[in-house]
């Protein structure tokens, strides 16, 4: 699977390690790296302080950024291998979690109007999952100012939304990694084992949750 994939997406809730793993994969594969930039979202810190007030502005800022990043790949993105840390089709997940009904309706109207481009097809999604207590511990350890007010309750709701989204996901091959027991970001042996399992992947959906 890995040798044929041209567009690899690493996804997962806040604190799962998707950006760090995307970096490692791009280095190992010699692939182009396409990362969203939360530090460029001027509303994000305000959102974590007042989610109801700043939810729509934060969501739309990320939506514009993601579309700009994919548009910037050029006319033939499949000509090169690239790794990204976001799945555009998943964008409504946070909108449905954070927006009220009127704002959600507006968001979907804007989303429909903004998607004249056909996003590059995804050949492989690596979905990182972990318990909410693991995720919040990682968020606390990285110590970003914008994330200081994130609660474990919010992390848990985000994680549940991801689990529901990927439960029925069949748009591309899906490789699910339990990062409660594996740490392919910080442990070299786990990362090497991940690469090995991805290279041997033959099914459309596989679960990787043990280091043996």
N, C-alpha and C positions, 0 to 999 in steps of 0.2 A: 504493500500500500504506500509506504513512505517514498519509495523511489519514483512512483508515478504521480504523486501529489504536487501540483503547482501552486495551489493556494491552500495554505494550512492556517486554520484559525484556532487559537487557544482561548477558551472561554471559561468563565466561572465567576462566582460572586466575589464581592469585595474581600480581599485578604487571601484569596485562593492561590495567588502566585502566578496569575496568567501572564502578566507583563514580563516578569522575570524569566518564566519558562519560554516565552516567545523569543526573548533575547538569546537564550541558550540555544534554542533550536535553530535560529537564523545563523548563529555562529557555526554550529556543527554542520549545517547543510550548505553554508555559503549562500544563503538566501537573502533577499531584500527584506528589511524589517519595516512594517507599517504599524505604528502604535498610535492609539489615541492619546491626547495630551490633556489630562484633567487639570493640570496647572494653568492651561490657557483658557479654562472656563471661568469667566469672572463671577459667576453666580454660585459656584459649588460650595464655597465656605459658608456663604449666607444660607444656602439650602439646608446644610446640616444643622444650622441654628434655628431655622424656621421653614420647615419642609412645605407647609401649606402655602405660604406666600411665594416662595421662590422655586417651586417644583416645575412649573411650565417653562420659565426662563432657562433653568438649568437643563431641562430636557431638550429644548429646541437648540440651545447652544451646542450640546453634544451631537445632536442630529446633523446640524450644519457641518460640524467638524468631521464627522464620519463620512458624510457624502463627499466633502471636499477631498479627504484623504484618498478615497476610492477613485474619484474622478482624476486625481493627480497621478494615477498609475499609468495613464497613457492609453492609446488606442487599442493595444493588444497586450493586456496584463498577463495573459496566459503564456506569453513567450518567455517569461522568467519565473523562477520560483520565489514566492514571497510568503512571509509569516506575519500574521496580524493578531492583535489581542482583542478584537471585537468582531461580532457577527452582526451585520447591518439588519438582517431580518429579525433580530432579537430586540431591536431598539424599542418597540412598543412595550416590552416587559416592564421597564421602569416607569413608563407613562401610566400603565394600568395600575401599578402599585402606588404611585405617588400623586396622581392627579384626580381632582373631582370630576364629576360626569360632564359638566360643561367644558372644562378645560381639556378633558380627554377627547371630546368631540372635535374641538378646535385643533388639537394636536393631530388627529387622524386626517382632518382636511388638509392641514399643512403638509403632512407626510405624503399624502397622495399627490399633491401639487409639486412636491420637491423631488420626486423620483422619476424624472424623465430618463435618467441614465439607467442602464442595465448593469447592476453590480456584477463584478467578476464572479464566476461560478466558484463554489467552495468544494474542494476535493476531499478535505478531511477536517473534522472538528475534534479537538481534544478538550474534553470538558473536565475541569478540575472541581472536585466536590470535597467538602469537609464539614464537620459539625460546627454549629454556630459559635460554640465556646472556643474552638480552634481558630476560627476566622477572626473573632474579636481580639483574641490574644495577639495574632499577627498584626492586626491593624494598630493595636496599642504599641507594639514593639517598634514599628516603623516610624511612629511619632510625627506624622504629618499634621501641621497646624489645622488644615481644613477638615481633618477627620477626628479631631479631639472630642467632638460632641456626639459621634456615632454611638448608638446604644446596641447592646447585644440583641434586644428585641427587634430593632430594625434590620440588623444583620441576619437574624433568623428568618424574617419575612422575605428578605431578598433571596436567601438561600432556598427557601421553599418555592419561590417563583421560578428560580432556575430549575429546580428538580421537576416541577410540573411541566415546564417548557420542554426540557430534554426527554421527558418520559415518552412522549409520542414523536420525537424528532426523527424525521426520515429524509430530510432534504439532502443529506450527504452522509458518508460513513462517519460513525461516531465512536470515539475511543474515550471511555470514562475512567478517570483516575481518582482513586480514593487517597487524598493527600493527608488523611489522618494517619495512615500507616506508611505512606511513601512520600519522600521529599525529593523529587527530581530537580528542584531548584538548588538546594544546598548540599545534597549528598551525591557525590559523583557516581557511586555504584547504582543508585536508584535512577539517575539520569541515563547511564549506559544501558540499564535494564529496560527503561522506557523506549529508548531508540531500538533496542533489539526486538521488543514486542511490537512496536509500530512497523518495523520492517517485515515481521512475520504475519502481520494482520491480513487475514483473508476474508473475514466476515464483514457485514455491514455495521455491526454494533458489537463492541467488545468491552469488557470490564477488567480493569487492572487494579487489584487491591491487595496484592501480597508481594513480598520481596523475595520470591523463591521461584 
